[in-house]
């Protein structure tokens, strides 16, 4: 399917690896000029080289997307993006009783405020041009909170509620705001969690993996490219009537019908 976004300019945050990289890859394959971002210069350069081999037009920005300087660098590379994919690492697993005020503030900044700040910068030109696609990578824990990820769940749920009204306010300008809610995907973060579980329980990595996947009806972890393809569709010319929505991609874990 031709997504109708060839030549569009996109910023994909935290895209040197994992789900962000998969989104950048899918948008590049759709013909977009993609600004990719990460803090590790070497890793980012390697990702850019791989995406260029696949024919993508890629611009690298080494920056911390959570800092004002990092955001300034992103928008210097792409002042008026047609597409913005918000993505940022979440806080580590931690018992909520271990969270002090500063940890909670940092979590809310990283998983709620940063995305809002980036949208504030992008939304004006999008509405003026009558085209904009914003996709936020949040988490399946927004709908089904997990013990130990309470800060991530709360901050991302706050972002979801905040943007629900914003999405409706710009829909008439052909600007959409949607979120992808991933469950277990084969990423470095997921693999790190599996290894930590194995160490804590004194079991093999394979056993820890099977234990984690045992609760997934699909009986597997997701492929990041699956989420990338969903992101590219939500950014496409065909998705202009989809806004304010949360697409859960968790292999069937969430038990609800709605």
C-alpha positions in Angstrom: 0.0 0.0 0.0 1.2 3.5 -0.9 0.9 5.4 2.4 0.8 8.7 0.6 3.5 10.3 2.7 6.6 10.2 0.4 8.5 13.4 0.8 7.1 14.2 4.2 9.5 15.2 7.0 9.4 13.2 10.2 11.1 13.4 13.7 11.3 10.1 15.5 12.5 10.4 19.1 14.8 7.9 20.8 15.1 6.0 17.5 18.7 4.6 17.5 17.3 1.2 18.6 14.2 -0.7 19.7 10.7 0.5 18.9 11.8 4.0 17.9 14.2 2.6 15.3 11.4 0.4 13.9 9.2 3.4 13.5 11.9 5.4 11.8 12.6 2.4 9.4 9.0 2.1 8.4 8.6 5.8 7.8 11.9 5.9 5.7 10.6 2.9 3.7 7.4 5.0 3.0 9.5 7.7 1.5 9.8 10.1 4.4 12.8 12.2 5.3 13.5 11.0 8.8 15.3 12.7 11.6 16.5 10.0 14.0 17.7 10.7 17.5 19.7 9.1 20.3 22.3 9.9 23.0 24.9 7.3 21.9 26.7 8.8 18.9 28.1 5.5 17.6 24.9 3.6 17.9 23.0 6.4 16.2 25.5 6.5 13.4 25.2 2.7 12.9 21.4 2.9 12.8 21.6 5.8 10.3 23.9 3.8 8.0 21.6 0.7 8.1 18.5 2.8 7.2 20.4 4.6 4.4 21.3 1.2 2.9 17.6 0.5 2.8 17.1 3.7 0.7 16.0 6.1 3.5 16.9 9.8 3.7 18.1 10.1 7.2 19.3 13.0 9.4 21.1 12.2 12.7 20.7 14.3 15.8 22.7 13.2 18.8 20.7 14.7 21.7 18.8 14.0 24.9 15.2 14.6 23.8 14.3 15.3 27.4 16.5 18.4 27.6 15.7 21.9 26.2 19.0 21.8 24.3 18.1 18.4 22.8 14.7 19.6 21.6 16.2 22.7 20.1 18.6 20.5 18.2 15.8 18.3 16.8 13.8 21.3 15.6 16.9 22.9 14.1 17.3 19.8 12.0 13.6 19.8 11.1 11.9 23.1 11.9 8.4 22.1 10.6 7.9 18.3 10.8 4.9 16.8 9.2 5.2 13.8 11.4 6.3 13.5 15.1 6.8 10.2 16.9 7.2 10.7 20.6 9.2 8.0 22.3 11.3 8.0 25.5 12.6 5.4 27.9 10.6 4.7 31.0 11.8 4.6 34.6 13.1 1.2 35.8 11.1 -1.4 37.7 10.9 -0.2 41.3 8.6 -0.7 44.3 6.5 2.5 44.6 7.6 2.9 48.2 11.1 3.5 46.9 10.0 6.5 44.9 11.0 9.8 46.4 9.6 13.1 45.1 12.5 13.8 42.7 12.2 10.3 41.1 8.5 10.9 40.6 9.1 14.3 39.1 11.7 12.9 36.8 9.3 10.1 35.7 6.5 12.6 34.9 8.9 14.8 33.0 10.3 12.0 30.9 7.1 10.2 30.1 4.5 13.0 30.0 5.9 16.5 29.9 8.6 16.0 27.2 6.1 14.7 24.7 3.8 17.6 25.4 6.7 20.1 24.9 7.6 18.5 21.5 3.9 18.6 20.4 3.7 22.3 21.4 6.6 23.0 19.1 5.3 21.0 16.2 1.6 21.6 16.2 1.5 25.2 14.9 3.1 24.5 11.5 1.1 21.3 11.2 -2.3 23.1 11.6 -1.2 25.8 9.2 -0.3 23.3 6.5 -3.4 21.2 7.2 -1.4 18.1 7.6 0.1 16.6 10.7 0.5 13.1 12.3 1.6 12.7 15.9 2.1 9.2 17.3 3.1 8.6 20.9 4.7 5.3 21.9 3.4 4.8 25.5 2.8 1.4 27.0 0.2 -1.4 27.5 0.5 -0.5 31.2 -1.7 2.5 30.5 -4.7 0.2 30.2 -3.3 -2.6 32.4 -0.9 -1.2 35.0 1.9 -3.5 36.2 3.3 -3.6 39.7 6.7 -2.1 39.7 6.0 0.1 36.7 3.6 2.4 38.6 5.5 5.6 37.8 5.6 4.8 34.1 1.9 3.8 34.0 0.8 6.9 35.8 2.9 9.3 33.7 1.9 7.8 30.4 -1.8 7.6 31.5 -1.5 11.3 32.3 -0.1 12.0 28.8 -3.0 10.0 27.3 -5.6 12.0 29.1 -3.9 15.3 28.4 -3.8 14.6 24.7 -7.3 13.3 24.3 -8.7 16.9 24.3 -5.8 18.3 22.3 -6.4 15.7 19.6 -10.0 16.9 19.1 -9.0 20.5 19.1 -6.8 20.1 16.0 -8.7 17.4 14.1 -10.4 19.8 11.7 -6.9 20.9 10.5 -6.1 17.3 9.4 -3.8 16.9 12.3 -4.1 13.6 14.2 -2.8 12.5 17.6 -2.8 8.8 18.5 -0.8 6.5 20.7 0.6 3.0 20.4 0.5 0.9 23.5 3.1 -1.9 23.2 3.3 -5.0 25.4 6.2 -7.4 25.3 8.4 -6.6 22.3 11.9 -8.0 21.5 13.8 -4.9 22.5 16.9 -4.3 24.6 14.7 -3.2 27.5 12.6 -6.4 27.3 15.7 -8.6 27.1 17.2 -6.7 30.1 14.0 -7.4 32.1 14.2 -11.1 31.2 17.8 -11.3 32.4 17.0 -9.4 35.6 14.1 -11.8 36.3 16.3 -14.8 35.6 19.0 -13.5 38.0 16.5 -12.6 40.8 14.7 -16.0 40.6 17.8 -18.1 40.0 16.5 -19.6 36.8 17.8 -19.7 33.2 17.1 -16.9 30.8 15.1 -19.3 28.7 12.9 -20.2 31.7 12.4 -16.5 32.5 11.4 -15.8 28.9 8.9 -18.7 28.8 7.5 -17.5 32.1 7.0 -14.0 30.7 5.6 -15.2 27.4 3.3 -17.8 29.0 0.9 -15.0 29.9 0.7 -13.7 26.3 -2.1 -15.4 24.3 0.0 -15.0 21.1 2.8 -17.0 22.9 5.5 -14.8 21.6 7.1 -11.4 22.0 6.2 -8.8 19.4 8.6 -8.0 16.5 9.4 -4.3 16.6 8.8 -4.1 12.8 5.1 -4.9 13.5 4.8 -1.8 15.7 6.8 0.2 13.1 4.3 -0.7 10.4 1.3 0.3 12.6 3.0 3.6 13.3 3.6 4.3 9.6 -0.1 3.6 8.9 -1.2 6.0 11.6 1.1 8.6 10.0 -0.3 7.9 6.5 -2.6 9.9 4.3 -5.2 7.1 4.9 -5.4 7.6 8.7 -6.8 11.2 8.7 -10.1 10.0 10.3 -8.4 8.2 13.2 -7.5 10.5 16.1 -7.4 10.5 19.9 -7.1 6.7 19.8 -4.9 4.2 21.7 -3.9 1.1 19.7 -3.0 -1.7 22.1 -0.4 -4.1 20.7 0.2 -6.8 23.3 -0.6 -10.1 21.7 -3.9 -10.3 23.4 -2.8 -9.8 27.1 -5.4 -7.2 28.0 -8.6 -9.2 28.6 -11.2 -6.6 27.9 -13.5 -6.4 24.8 -13.1 -2.6 24.5 
